[in-house]
Structures are given as C-alpha cells and as structure tokens.
Amino acid sequence: MSTEIIGAKETAGSVSDHISSIVLKEKFGFKWYIGLTLGIIGTFTLFIAVTYLFMKGIGIWGNNIPVAWAFDITNFVWWIGIGHAGTFISAILLLLRQKWRTSINRFAEAMTLIAVVCAGIFPLIHLGRPWFFFWLLPYPNEQNMWPQFRSPLMWDVFAVSTYVLISFLFWFIGLIPDLAVLRDRAKKKPVRIIYGILAMGWRGSATHWQNYERTYFLLAALAAPLVISVHTIVSLDFAVSILPGWHSTIFPPYFVAGAIFSGFAMVLTLAIPLRKFFHLESYITLKHLENSSMVLLAMGLFVAYGYLMEMMMAWWSGDVFERHVAMNRAFGPYAWVYWCLVFCNILSPQILWSKSIRQNPLVLFLLSIVINIGMWLERFMIIVTSLHRDFLASSWGMFKPTVWDFLTLLGTIGLFVFLFMVFLRLLPMIAISEMQKLADEENK
Amino acid sequence: MYRKDLKTHWTSEDPSTEVLESLHREFPVDASIFEGPDSRRDFLKLMGASFALGGMNSCVRSPLEKIVSSVIAPVSVIPGKSIFFSRSLSQNGFGIGVLVESYMNRPIKIDGHPDHPMSLGASSVALQADILNFYAQDRIKIPLRKKFDSSWMAFHEDWKKYLIKNPAGEGLWILHEPDYSPGFHHMRSLFVSKFPQAQFISYDSIDSKRSEASELLFGRDLIPFFDFSKPKVILSFDYDFFSDPVSGLKYSRDFAKLRSKNKNRLYSVETDYSLTGAMADHRLARTHQSIQFLILQLAFELGVTLAHAELKIEDKEWIKSVAREFKKHHGEALIVGSEFLPPEVQALIYQMNEKLGAFQDSMSFVKSHAHPENKKKSDLYQALKNKKVSGLITLGVNPIYDSHINISKVPFTASLQQSENETTEQSYWVLPESHPLECWSDARSINGIITINQPLCSEMYDSKNTLEFLSLILDDHQSSHDFIKGLWGLSQNDWEKALRSGQLKKETVIEHPAFKKVKFTPPHTINNIELHLKADPYLYDGKFANNGWLQELPRPISKTCWGNVALLSPDLAKEKKLKNNDVVKISVDEISIEIPVWIQPGLADSAIIVNLGHGRKNQGKKYGTNAFKLLSEKRFFVLSADISKTGSVKEVACTQLHHNFPGTEPLRVVDLGDLKKVKKEDKNLPTLFPTAPIPQSEKYAWAMSIDLNLCNGCNACVIGCQSENNIPIVGEEQVKVGREMHWIRIDRYYEGPDYSKVHFQPMACVHCEKAPCEVVCPVGATNHNDEGLNQMVYNRCVGTRYCSNNCPYKVRRFNFLDYNDRYSRSLKLRSNPEVTVRSRGVMEKCSYCVQRISEAKINADLEDRNIRDGEIKTACQVVCPTQAITFGNLLDPKSEVSHKHAEAHSYGVLAELGTRPRTEYLYRVKNPQPDLLS
C-alpha cells in the first residue's frame, strides 16, 4: 500500500503542467457541465424559495411556537461546520508542519469559503423582517441605537464575519504564486491580463517568497484560533440559553469537534470525485485519504463522547427537565432522528479502524455522505427536540417541515455546487507552488 | 374595490344621484351640506345604498339622535379619547348590562357594566365577541330580492301586494329570536292588533325542557334563579351554571364569593366535562340516564320520594354521603339540574331544594316573560304540511340550518338578517338587519332591570332592526328611537339619566309559586351509546359561526377549535378502536353525520358529545359538521346513536395536546386542610454570582396575581385580551401548525391517574424580573423598564425569534405571516387605536396592557398624585367573572396585589429557574369531603 503523499514520478515541471492545464484548457468535459447545470438549477431553486419567503414571511416554513428555529438554524450550523475543515487543514496543519495537507488545502479552503457563504444566507433570511438585517451591525446612527451586546446572535455576527474575512485573505494570499503561473502560461491576452491583475505583480523573487512565507504563516496563526472560536460562538447561541438540551457547558468543544468532523467528511466527499475526474491520483494520494479518515475517526469519537456526556449529565444533574430532554430525544416523537444520527455519526465511522477501508475511495466517499447527513441530523436534533418539548407541557408542539424548508436546503446545496464548479474552472484546485516544493523535497 | 362597487351601483340606481353621492362622500361627516336634522336624515337615507356598496368611509358616523355616555355627557367626540356608553346586549332574549367603548364614533370594545347586577363588570366571551359581528365583512348591506340588489321601498310594495291577499295576516308566520324586552312586546301587540291572524314563534333552536318542568310543577312558565353566594354545599346535576348564557356571569361572581374564602363545596355529576365539573370538589361522570337514577336515589335519601333506584354500590355510597352532608347543611344547600333533564326529574330537583330549605335565599323563581300566545315549532311544521303558510318572516333566526323545515312552497318569504345564512339563501326577500350597537331598543334583564339601549353610531348600512322592520310593515315607518321614546314617555332629564346609567328601573320579577306534587317516572333505558348534542359554548347554535374570534377560541377542556368533534371517553375509544382525528360515522336511525373523534378523559363512558352550531354553509366557511341534521321534530338533544369508523382521518385543530410531564408542578393544588402547611418560597435562589441590579423606579412595580382557585376556565380573558390588543386570528391551518396568537392562554391540567380532575391556569407573559428573553435579543427589541414591565418594541424587532426559544413559558407569539387583516375596511375600524397593529415578522406578547398603565399615569400626573390601587385594570382582569386576576403596584404595601403576593401559597411558575416572575399564582385549593376521600 502506498504511503507517499505525492506520486513518485512527479517533478516541479509536471506538477505545474498538469494543474495549470486544467484551468487553461479550452474545453472542459461534459461532466463538469452536468455539475454546473445542477448547480445552476439549485441556485435558481434557492432564488425562488427566498423570493417567496421574502414575499410571504417565515410562515412558509414549518416553524412555529414552540419550535421557532428549525431548518433555518440547522442549515446554518451545518454549513458553518462544513466551513471549518478548509481553514483547519490550511492553518492548523500548516502550523503543525503536516506536509500531507498540501494537495488538499486549496480546494478545502474554497469549500470553506463557499460553505460559509451558504451558511451566511440563513441568519439573514431567517429573520422575520430581513430588510432590517443591518440592525445587527454596530453602525453609528442618529438615534444612538446599538445592538444588544449580550446576545450570542450578536457575537455570531462578529465571529462569522471575521472568519470569512481571514479565510478569504488566507486563501487569496496562498493563490498569488499560482495566479502568476497561470498568467505566465495563459495563451490568450485577456486571460493573461486578468490573472496578471490578480497575481499582483508576483515575480517569484527571493524577497517575494520571503514576504509571502511570512504573511502566510502570520495569517495561519490568526486563522487557527478562529477555527476554534467560530464554532464556539455558534455553540454559545445554544449554550447561553436556559433551554434544557441547549444549556450545556460541553457545547463549545463538542461543536468544534462536530464541525471538523463534518468538514473532513465534506473534504472527502469532494476530494474523491475530483481525483478521479481530473486524474489527480498522484497528488491526492491514498495517503491523503487515509490521513483524512483518521481525523474523521478521531473527531467521530470526540462527537460520540459529546453525545454520551449529554446523556450522562442529564442523568447526573438530577434535573427533571434535563432528564426529560434526554429521554425525549431517545424515545420521543423524534427518536428516529436520534437513532439515525447515532448510526451515522457514531457507528458508521468505526469501520475506519480498518486500514483497507481507509484506503478504499468508494467506501470512504459513501461514508462521508452518511456522516454529512448524520451531522445535519445532529443539529436538527439539538434544535428541534429541545424546543418542541420544554418546561411547560401545555405549550408542547411538533415541527413539520414544509416543501419550502426542503427547497431552501437543496437550494443552498445547489449554490454550493455552482460556486465550486466555477472555482474548479477558474482557479487551480491544488496549490501549484506548494506541490512543486513538495515534489522537489520528496522526489529528489 | 371602491371602483368596482361604484360600477355595480351605476347599473342599479339612478346615475344622477350617484354622482351627487360620490361627490359628497369626499366630504367629512358633518360638512356644510347638512342643513337641518331632517334634511340630514333624508340625505343619509339617500346615501344608504352607496354607503353600503362603497363599504365605509374613513369614519363611522354618530347616530342622528342624541346619545348619552355613561360618565360625562360630551359636547361632541373628543379626538384621541374613548367614551363609554351604558346599554345592554341580549342573551337568549334577556338583557345583560354592558359598557361599550367608543372611539371617534367607532364602538371598539364591549365590557360588562360594573353597575348592572347581571354582569357586575364581567363579560362573557359571547358578549365581547359581538363587536366583531358588528364589523363583519359579510353583513348584508342592502335589501336583496331574489339575490339582486333592491331597496326597502321595493320590499314595501311587495309587502302591500301580499297584504291584498292576506289583509289580516292569514297564514303569516313570524319567527323571531327570543326577545323579552318591553319594546318588542309592545310592537308585537301592535302588530297582532292590525294583523290578528299572524302567528309568532319565539324561535330557539335549542329549546330545553325547562318550561315543561315549570308548567308541570307550577302550572305556568317560571325560570329558576339562583344565588350561589349563599349555599355552602352545592350539587349540580349536569348543569354548567358557570356557562349559563343569561346568568352565568352573576352565578360565577356569586360562587366566587364563598370560594375565595374556601367556604363552599361543589359536587358535580355530569356527562360532558364542563366548567362546573372542573371547579367541583367531587365529580362523577355518568350518562344522562344514570344521572336520573342518581337524582332519584338522592331524592330517596333526602326523603322526598319513597321510590329508590338500583345503583352500583359506589354510586349509592356517594349519594349517601352527599345526602348526609346536605342534611347537615339545611338552609345552606342547593341542588341544581340541567334544563335538558326530563320535566319530572327537574321537578324532583325543585322538590329536593324545597326540602333542603334552599328557597329561603339561594333559589327563587322569576317570570319568563314568554308571550302566552306564541306558537311552537311543531305548530309551524303542521301548518307547513297543510300548506297553510302564506308568508314566512324570519327575524334573525336560521331555521333552514337548524331544523328540517322546507320553505320552498311558501309564497312570500322574507328574512331580516345581519349576514347571509342558509335561510336567506332560500328567502325571496333578504333584508339587512341592524346590529344592536347601531339602533335603539330596550331590554329587560332576567332579574327585571329595564335598560334603554342607545346606538353608538348610526347604521353603517341600509339596515333596520326588528322594531323598525315591524314598524315598516305596519306602515308606521317609525324610527326605533321615536318608538322607544314614545313607549316610555320620559322627560328629557329622566331619559338622559336612564341612558347614562343604563338602568331605567327595576321591575319585581321574583315569584313565590306554590308546588304541585309530581310523580316521578323512571327514565326509559338507552342501551346504546348516548349521543349528546349540545350548544357550542361559543358559537351557540351557529349564530356566531362567522365570528373568527369565537371559531379560534379553544373549547375550554378539549382545547379544539375551528370545527366540532365527537368527544368520547378513552374507554369507549379503546373499545371502538378509535384514535384522535379518526373520522367516524354517527348515525341515529337512518340519518348520519361524519365527524372526527377527539378523546376526552373524564367523560361518561358510553357517551358521545357533539357540539351544535358548526358546519354552516356560508358562514364560518364550513368548519365542522352540522349535527342538527340528527335531530328531527320528535327527537331530543340526548339520543341513542351508533358509531362506526369510516377509515378516513381529519386533523383537528387543537391548541393544547395531551401530555404528561411528571415531576413538574406548574399548577399547584392543595387540600384545604393542608393549606396552612404551605410554606412561602424564597424568591432569591442560591447563586455563585453577584446579583445583577434590576432597575426599579421609586413609584411603581407592576405585578399580577392570579387565583387558580377562582379561575373557572371560561376563556373570557382570552377574548378580552384579543379585543383590547388587536390580536389577529390565524385560521384553522395555522392553528394546526401551532401558530395561534392569543397572548393569554388557559392551560388545562389533568389530575389523578384517570384524569378525573381538570384544573385551569391562565398563562400569559409573567414579566420576569430576570427575563431570559431580554438577554438574547440581538437588537434589544425586548427589554425591561424600571416599573418591571418586560417590554416588546415592535418597531425594533427584526424577528430572530430567539426570545421565544429562551422563554420557558412559551408565551411569546410570532407573526409568521401577515396575520393582521389590513385589507378589509370594516375590520380596520374595530382596532383599538391605543395598541399598535403588528406587522409580519414581529414578535409580540402580553404587555400588562401597557396602554392602560400609560393612560392612568397621564391622568395621575395631571392631578399630581400617584396611581391609586385598582385604578388600572388589565383587559383580562376586567372581564373575569370570578375576579381571579388582580393587578397593581407591589411598591404600595396596601395594594391588593401586594397582599396576594405576600400569601404563603402565592408562587411563581418555574420560579426555580431564577426568572423571578412578576405574575404569581395562588394555589388551587380543594375542599374535599372527608368521607369521599377514600
């Protein structure tokens, strides 16, 4: 079995040829067009769903009192979670000097940005009066009205916007040497000009490289704590409240672990088809898949510990409401959600103990889909089962999603696909310069 | 809409007048075009049709005649100030005093009249919701002939043609709602003197056997009238006196007098689960038939009869110990029974009361005032069969819906109605009826108080009330004002005094009849399932089916709304393998209806309860099933029926499902003996954190206290709040997904393994001092003021709904869609101008009626004083028939609410969360009889 992180025959030149040729090709295969079409259909679905939502109000969804948050916030947390792996791979693994991150970091970062865009839609559109979204921003105004800084939703605004900004900068700085490669290799003048502007005058001089490395590490150091903080803040949306099932101190680490878990699952969901369709087997090797699987397994265990602790704490607290939520999750009307997620998030990753499975792309791909679904269900469980039966039995209710709930979710998936397809077409999906360096080091 | 109406008008009326009207319509009311009273009246008459078609202008007009408000006589309308008018509204023919709030000539709220003994300031759901009928969109606006626009003049000509054939009113039948007012009585006699052959029916679709029982016992029609403030032990046989449409308010208030001191004990034996059953200290659920045997047995135990019944041992013991207690309380005991029991059983109950000395002060009889020459429904059926009916006039009643008569062969039919119904569909003439709030009349309350009813505004449409209509066909053309004024012949001073106070005089109506001995015959046995058809608690017989407030109001125990259900006990459901929402076929002989099932614990086994008044064709948009179909001339409201599953399912709208949450105690119940042992809870919970300062003004700290011991679950507060705070209705589908908007809800809790007891807990925002909702709002739209109000700033709300998620009481309501009807012009006029109408996407909740607090503050500031205790009454508090709700200032140690909060048995719901709620509850106290405890 292979343990290499780059194909043995790859040299600096071949890497540059292969990766830049993907972008600079005149024609893309029809598979890409299928993907793009699906993405556009999905994006239009989202457009229609959101237009109708803005016309009618939140009532087109299934949300009610007591379940005032449902698919909207579930989708938000799910996408934000997915948006964690990219920066985790680029920044934290970079700081930890993990060389295997090199081939997957670029598209993982793109995935992060796109996922955060998808996530960012939800806090906006889930507002009853979305046209006043800017009231959540601290902007100076003549009425001297400020946001209410004690609210975790307020912290969300800062956490997510900071994360988007840093992730984008980090991604863009990393792209600069590659954009210069594209500029140099492009045959058409307009293409050269566009990449030239984006490359910001990169000439590859030693000073450039020195500044580049310094900036890149600096941003990595900035981004690394953000990976932890964003989902911590998101978890505080729940942990700060007094609702049983939300009010829990384990939430921050448990949410971060869940985010990396789902993020790595999504990296696998994307990496496996990419390496197949674009013949990138010598860049995204089995070693990469195996390492990602190990992260997945570790995070899966962490998440399982979280579930276990929730149950344990409910029992240990002796609090009637906490206990009730735990029992209601496992045996109430939404028990199927609970047991599905136990299967998806706890049981199914256990197959990764086997090395042959860790190196089997097809099984890994299917598993990553299962985990993505499981992590969506986890957020649904946390939000809906806690809300639908809380303190007073007289106000209990049920949540039933409507077709618009599903269309909005599918629409954001469509948007994700669309933006990712555009990324594949216009930018190198693997960091050329870093791979060249790696080829030099490994294949001497 | 406006243009379209104009177009209709052009085709139907002389265009030249229309041009004139549409020109003048642009002017405000009272513009220079009005010269004298007469020309103004004529002008308005002329305008009638166009007003009707064009909907309304910006403002409702004041009546033509002088009206007098209850407190001060205003020179004219005071902009921005409400004025209150005394009058009465009729319930089953008897008047109940009300105080109607009017804002710029628009009646906006109906409350009980504090000085009227039949309301004492409280008001029932039906009285309050009547305001919505006034502004209903589907009111008939102009006379219609064969469904085409016509006029009163054309009707009058038709009527004259009819009279040529029938000069003395031969074969003319007039069906009217029960009306015991002197004015109607007088008009009736005028009518009969001109048309001696005309027949009148005082038409009540749900007529009980009370008058039969009275005839049997006294030889004349008398109505029993109770005083529940005296008896210390009360037993009700299937009679829900809290919900009595005529006297329920008074009975509730009277009952609360001793109940608040825990000095009475209530027993209830009933089939359905009623408010009285929920309030009872001991309750038995038995079928109609078994109840009769229990009555017989009790009569035997009390020594009224010699015959006794064969009963189960436990029932026998129950009756025995009840009888023991009743004998002990001679002169302080009262037994009441349903009017639907057989006459001789009712007579037996009267006899027991006589034996127990109840007639000394807790029970009396009043005149029924029913006209002795009134015909019965059966006479009409007979006349219709023999084709002896030449003309049928229906005044506000709907016999096509609630009986089986066929009027298609009747040559002349006219129907005077507020809105279209099944009867107007089949009537040749459909005539617009005035709402009581827009015309003059008088009324008599059951205890004999005469009220002159003044209108609050002139007719919105080209309508007439019963008096004006009868006057028209008498060829008198008297206005209701002239008729009433002429009838009473008062001096101007006395007239105004009567209008102001809402009470002209009190007649003596109490009678002391002599008893006849009545022999009791045991009831015939029903072996089958017993089907009870009952008037809906809110829609009554379907009269109010187009009232959205009432449709959406959850029924007190089942909490279902928008349509009726077949209530049955869990055992019967198990036996028939039925679940909630299963549609069943209920058949009586060959007639059947299909209706969804709702399982209701605490019902008598082998009984099914179905409410009448649903399934209207054109009103209430077909919600529910019309159970009147099952009745025929000979059948009564308790029938033997078959039930079978159809296999289909219809989801029932229900606001509170059936859940058990052991270990929690939101509603606390204690036996009277243990009340002294209840310890005051410490509001300050142990904490590791320094306590955050709560902003507090030096003057006021608003708080509420709700006495669970007095709440009888009647829902009056829910409608009171809805009416005061412009709360929209959301419709059946939205209720099904859990989005009802009521700011206050009545939580129903079952007690005991077999759910044998029900308790109610009104739940609205409790205004936590440390409110969880406030911390989480990202824009600060919900915050605290220094008087302890948890405020909701609608303008600032962006609708994250986080506050609702973090509210442990789940009392916040969200406008998921644009629920407020901003397009119906008539409904817009009803809104309370003091309260913002909320838009879509905004959270809302109970504000402790902050608009009333502000008003009181302004008044107090003007007089340079503090607000007095009791000066502010919240909308829910005002209407409460048992005065279970107290509101006031905690900083005033003498205030009533301070006293109540200081009680050891005053507690905050979920106070263990550290929310420090400002609304506290007093324990429900049960007063069980020791013998029956085991």
Chai-1 contact restraints between the chains, C-beta under 6 A:
chainA,res_idxA,chainB,res_idxB,connection_type,confidence,min_distance_angstrom,max_distance_angstrom,comment,restraint_id
A,G57,B,F816,contact,1.0,0.0,6.0,A-B,restraint_1
A,G57,B,L817,contact,1.0,0.0,6.0,A-B,restraint_2
A,G57,B,R840,contact,1.0,0.0,6.0,A-B,restraint_3
A,G57,B,G841,contact,1.0,0.0,6.0,A-B,restraint_4
A,I58,B,F816,contact,1.0,0.0,6.0,A-B,restraint_5
A,G59,B,F816,contact,1.0,0.0,6.0,A-B,restraint_6
A,G59,B,L817,contact,1.0,0.0,6.0,A-B,restraint_7
A,N64,B,V737,contact,1.0,0.0,6.0,A-B,restraint_8
A,N64,B,G738,contact,1.0,0.0,6.0,A-B,restraint_9
A,N64,B,R739,contact,1.0,0.0,6.0,A-B,restraint_10
A,I65,B,S804,contact,1.0,0.0,6.0,A-B,restraint_11
A,P66,B,K810,contact,1.0,0.0,6.0,A-B,restraint_12
A,A68,B,R801,contact,1.0,0.0,6.0,A-B,restraint_13
A,A68,B,S804,contact,1.0,0.0,6.0,A-B,restraint_14
A,A68,B,N805,contact,1.0,0.0,6.0,A-B,restraint_15
A,L127,B,V798,contact,1.0,0.0,6.0,A-B,restraint_16
A,L127,B,G799,contact,1.0,0.0,6.0,A-B,restraint_17
A,G128,B,G799,contact,1.0,0.0,6.0,A-B,restraint_18
A,G128,B,G841,contact,1.0,0.0,6.0,A-B,restraint_19
A,R129,B,V798,contact,1.0,0.0,6.0,A-B,restraint_20
A,R129,B,G799,contact,1.0,0.0,6.0,A-B,restraint_21
A,R129,B,G841,contact,1.0,0.0,6.0,A-B,restraint_22
A,F132,B,V798,contact,1.0,0.0,6.0,A-B,restraint_23
A,W135,B,V779,contact,1.0,0.0,6.0,A-B,restraint_24
A,W135,B,V798,contact,1.0,0.0,6.0,A-B,restraint_25
A,L136,B,P778,contact,1.0,0.0,6.0,A-B,restraint_26
A,P147,B,P778,contact,1.0,0.0,6.0,A-B,restraint_27
A,P147,B,V779,contact,1.0,0.0,6.0,A-B,restraint_28
A,Q148,B,C777,contact,1.0,0.0,6.0,A-B,restraint_29
A,Q148,B,P778,contact,1.0,0.0,6.0,A-B,restraint_30
A,Q148,B,G780,contact,1.0,0.0,6.0,A-B,restraint_31
A,R150,B,V775,contact,1.0,0.0,6.0,A-B,restraint_32
A,S151,B,V776,contact,1.0,0.0,6.0,A-B,restraint_33
A,S151,B,C777,contact,1.0,0.0,6.0,A-B,restraint_34
A,S151,B,P778,contact,1.0,0.0,6.0,A-B,restraint_35
A,L153,B,P778,contact,1.0,0.0,6.0,A-B,restraint_36
A,L153,B,T800,contact,1.0,0.0,6.0,A-B,restraint_37
A,L153,B,Y802,contact,1.0,0.0,6.0,A-B,restraint_38
A,M154,B,P778,contact,1.0,0.0,6.0,A-B,restraint_39
A,S241,B,N806,contact,1.0,0.0,6.0,A-B,restraint_40
A,I242,B,P772,contact,1.0,0.0,6.0,A-B,restraint_41
A,V320,B,G663,contact,1.0,0.0,6.0,A-B,restraint_42
A,F391,B,P808,contact,1.0,0.0,6.0,A-B,restraint_43
A,F391,B,L910,contact,1.0,0.0,6.0,A-B,restraint_44
A,L392,B,P666,contact,1.0,0.0,6.0,A-B,restraint_45
A,A393,B,H659,contact,1.0,0.0,6.0,A-B,restraint_46
A,A393,B,F661,contact,1.0,0.0,6.0,A-B,restraint_47
A,S394,B,Q656,contact,1.0,0.0,6.0,A-B,restraint_48
A,S394,B,D747,contact,1.0,0.0,6.0,A-B,restraint_49
A,S395,B,K810,contact,1.0,0.0,6.0,A-B,restraint_50
A,W396,B,H659,contact,1.0,0.0,6.0,A-B,restraint_51
A,G397,B,G738,contact,1.0,0.0,6.0,A-B,restraint_52
